[in-house]
Amino acid sequence: MSFKGKILIIEGNGSAQQVFYQYLLKEGYLLDVVDSGYSARKFFYQKDYDVVLLDLELVDFEGLELLKEFVENDSGTPIIACSQDTSLETIVSAIKLGAFDFLPKPFSWVKLKTVLEKALSTKQENLSSKLAFYEKKKRVPFIGKSPAIRPVLEKAKLVASTDSTVLITGESGTGKGLLAQKIYEWDPFYKKAFICVDCSCIVPTLFESELFGHTKGSFTGAHSSKIGKIELAQGGILFLDEIANIPLDLQAKLLKFVEDKEFSPVGSLKVIKAKVRILAATNKNLKEEVRKGTFREDLYYRLNVVNLHLPPLRERKEDIPILADYFINYFCHKYKKSSKTLSSEVKQIFLEYSWPGNVRELKHLIERLVIFSKKDVITEKDLYFAGFENNDVLFQNKSLECLVPSFEEILPLEEVEKNYIIKILERFKWNKSLTARKLGIDRKTLSEKLKRWGIINQVFK
């Protein structure tokens, strides 16, 4: 039986719980069953459900209040309200608060099945619309409900409505660039452009021209004038990613712009005023860089007006199942695969793993799992063949033989090659020239293979 979806059942009646559980389990759903509002809140904010079935007559919590809270915090998940109170007032109140539907108790299984299928279809349509929107905008939603990430998002929303300079810090792969885009999305004033400059990818001698632009003939090779990234960001946000890589001799000019909001292109005496908001990010300790003399102290304090520190994934483990579910849905949709879910063993492995590459590492692993997994439930064998690198966790209390596939599950050689090449590409941050050189093939051959497999590099900043 194929996997249909994940349902949270909030039901205060013990016998009704058992009946719901047995019926829906046979229908192919994954279930969590709770009997109180307190437990419901804990499960709802820790996991991602396709549908919630909510009994409005709970002992410890007002059902309509719980419905309102859930809808306000996650409007994308259909919530089906049910109750023995079938008064018009109760039904209208539930629908007004955002319930997907109302089922009077007792109800027929045929009716429940119909409503569930309709709710799941709506959830999938909402997900598809969101994925299409974010694919078009080249961004994904910032996902996280853990105690470690919630304060960061709350601060980000508050500072978004100001023009303060923000410094986003955190390890590589935690989503600093994505948080910067969310601030842009929430910012009511600086909406005209979002220009990202990856300071780690610019040749030092071209930094000044890249940021401030240049006039024709201002230096050797300047055959025409060029508008810099600052001017392109006029009326919007300039995001300086990996800010620690800006050359020391250019930091004084950047400081002047941050303070005065005006600059001159290279080779020009013209002063240009720019209404541009500055966001910056780094995975380095800028205070340490200041101490070493590689970063100006005055620029550090000017950028660090508001600091938003993104915790590593190992410190927000409550978000791992939610992120994994999102990426599974994303890549299943992208590669037109059937719905998949993680086995309980794989979920436990994910929770025990330290994720040195943070969210980016999880995203890339999930992409490989979706590509290689042939079944609806992703198992430890799939982890092994997708190149999961933490052998200490994967092989703990297990022999290698238990992970070797059966004859029917042996992968074609080309799939093994694809898996290996993806791993090498990720190791070299999708640098195709370097990857091809390390693999002993030319870049054209590598590009042809990727094109044949339909693989496009997915960078998560």
MIBA-404360 format. One record per residue (C-alpha): residue in one letter; x, y, z. Coordinates in steps of 0.05 Angstrom, whole numbers, plus 5000, padded with zeros to 4 digits. Example, Ala and Ser with C-alpha at 12.3 -4.5 7.8 and 13.67 -1.06 7.14 Angstrom:
<vexlos>
a524649105156;s527349795143;
</vexlos>
This chain:
<vexlos>
m500050005000;s502850684980;f503951245030;k498151755027;g500052285077;k501552465150;i495752625196;l495752905267;i489552655303;i487553075363;e482052685398;g480252705472;n476152065471;g480551445481;s475950955445;a475051425387;q482551485382;q483250735372;v477750725319;f480951305281;y487750995285;q485750305260;y481650565202;l486651095177;l492550635186;k489250125140;e487950685090;g495450815084;y496451425127;l502151565176;l499151785242;d500652145307;v495052115358;v494552585419;d488952695470;s490353405495;g491554105470;y498254125505;s500753505468;a497653755403;r501654395405;k508154015419;f507053555359;f504354085312;y510454545320;q515553985316;k513053625254;d510153775186;y503253465175;d499153405112;v492553445150;v490353565222;l483953245249;l481953675309;d476753495362;l473854155387;e471753855453;l478353775490;v478853765565;d484954205575;f484154695517;e478755075481;g478354745413;l476655375374;e482555745406;l487255185385;l484355195315;k485555945311;e492755885336;f494455335286;v491455695227;e495156335244;n501855975250;d501155505191;s495655695142;g498155175091;t496054555131;p488654375124;i485354295193;i478953895195;a474754065257;c470053555286;s465153585345;q458753305373;d456454025380;t453254125312;s450054805327;l450455305271;e454455775315;t459955245326;i460255065252;v460555785228;s465755965281;a470255385259;i469855565186;k470956305199;l477156145239;g480055775180;a477955045187;f478354675121;d471854315136;f467354125194;l465253405209;p459453295258;k460352695305;p458852135293;f460652155219;s461151615166;w467851345143;v465951495072;k465052235090;l471652245128;k475351915070;t472452415020;v474253025063;l481352755075;e482652635002;k480153334986;a484553635041;l490653265016;s489353494945;t488854214970;k495354145010;q498953884948;e496254444905;n498554954957;l505354624960;s505954614884;s504055354880;k509155534933;l514555124900;a513155444832;f513356134864;y519856014900;e523055674840;k521256294799;k524056754852;k530256304861;r528856234935;v525555774984;p521955935049;f525955975113;i523655355151;g524255265226;k519955245288;s525255035339;p526655455402;a533555605374;i531155915309;r524656255330;p527956855366;v532356975305;l526457005258;e522657455306;k528457935309;a529157915233;k521858105224;l522558685272;v528858965241;a526058865170;s521459465178;t527359925194;d533360155152;s538559885201;t544759535175;v544558795193;l550358305201;i548257575194;t553157085224;g553356325227;e556955715200;s557155555126;g550555255102;t546055525157;g541955965110;k544956665118;g543356865047;l536356595053;l535156995117;a537557615080;q532457485026;k526957405078;i528758085107;y528158365037;e521358025030;w519058325096;d522059015085;p516459515067;f521260055043;y527159775005;k523359354954;k526159554886;a531959064882;f535758534919;i542958514895;c547457974923;v555058034920;d558957404939;c565357724964;s568957044963;c568156984887;i570957654864;v578157754842;p581158254892;t583458734838;l576258784811;f572758894877;e572359644872;s569659634802;e564559084819;l561759484877;f562360204854;g562660134778;h567660474732;t568160954674;k570860794605;g578460804604;s579160854680;f583960264680;t587059764631;g581459344601;a575859834618;h573459884546;s566660144568;s563260424629;k560159954679;i554760054732;g556759764799;k552659324844;i551259904892;e547960314837;l544059714813;a541259634883;q538460344883;g532060354925;g533159644948;i537959194988;l545259044975;f547158385007;l554658295018;d555657555029;e562257315059;i563958035077;a570457825111;n573557715041;i573258455022;p580458705012;l583059135069;d584859715022;l577559754997;q574359735066;a575360485078;k571460655015;l565960165034;l565660465103;k564661165074;f558960915031;v555560555089;e555961195131;d554361725078;k550361325026;e554261634969;f560061404925;s564061544862;p565261034807;v572560854792;g575561394748;s569961894760;l569362524803;k561762474801;v558562344869;i552461894866;k547561854923;a544561164933;k538560984976;v540960284990;r540259855052;i546259425070;l545858705095;a552258315105;a553857595124;t559957195145;n561756515172;k568056805204;n568957145271;l569757865251;k572258065320;e577957575310;e579157855240;v579558555271;r584558305322;k588758005266;g588558655227;t584958375166;f578458745179;r577359465199;e574559565268;d570460175248;l567259795190;y565759205235;y561859645284;r558360015227;l555959355197;n554259025263;v548659505282;v544058905288;n546958205293;l542857595274;h546456955290;l543956315257;p545055705300;p548055085267;l543254515250;r546054085307;e543154605356;r536254615324;k534953875316;e527453975324;d527654285254;i531153685221;p524753285208;i521153905183;l526754095136;a527553375112;d520053335097;y520253995059;f526253795017;i523153115002;n516753454977;y520853964938;f525153464901;c519452964890;h515753524857;k521853764818;y523753074792;k516552834785;k517352274836;s511951954878;s511252194950;k516551924997;t517851915072;l523651735117;s523651095157;s523951155233;e531150895232;v533351425182;k529951965223;q533751735285;i540351735245;f538952445223;l537752665295;e544252335318;y548452625262;s552253285274;w551053575204;p557653955195;g554954225129;n548554455163;v542154555122;r545954555056;e548553855071;l541653605090;k538653895027;h543853574981;l543152905016;i535552915009;e536253084935;r540552474925;l535852044965;v529852254923;i533752124859;f536251434879;s530651154923;k525850694886;k520850594942;d516151054980;v519850965046;i527151185048;t531350675087;e538450595113;k540350235048;d538350865010;l542751275056;y548750825042;f547950864967;a546551614968;g553351714998;f551651895070;e558552025099;n557551915174;n559251175177;d559751185253;v552251315258;l550150905198;f554050285216;q552950305291;n550849615315;k550049395242;s554148965197;l555849205127;e552148615097;c545448865123;l546349485080;v548549125017;p542649104968;s539248474946;f540248234874;e533848594854;e536249244885;i543149284853;l543949964819;p545750034746;l553050254736;e550850924708;e546951084772;v553050914814;e557151384770;k551851924776;n551851854852;y559351914856;i559852514809;i554452884849;k558452774913;i564953044881;l561253644853;e558453804922;r565353734953;f568054254905;k561954704911;w559554534840;n566054784808;k565454384744;s572554524718;l575754294783;t571153694789;a572653474718;r580153544730;k579753124794;l575652594758;g580552564700;i575452774647;d574453424608;r569353944628;k565153824565;t564353084582;l562153254652;s557153774627;e554253274577;k553352754633;l549753254678;k545353474620;r543552754605;w541752624677;g537753274683;i541953504743;i542754234759;n546954464818;q542754714877;v546655214920;f543555364990;k546755995017;
</vexlos>
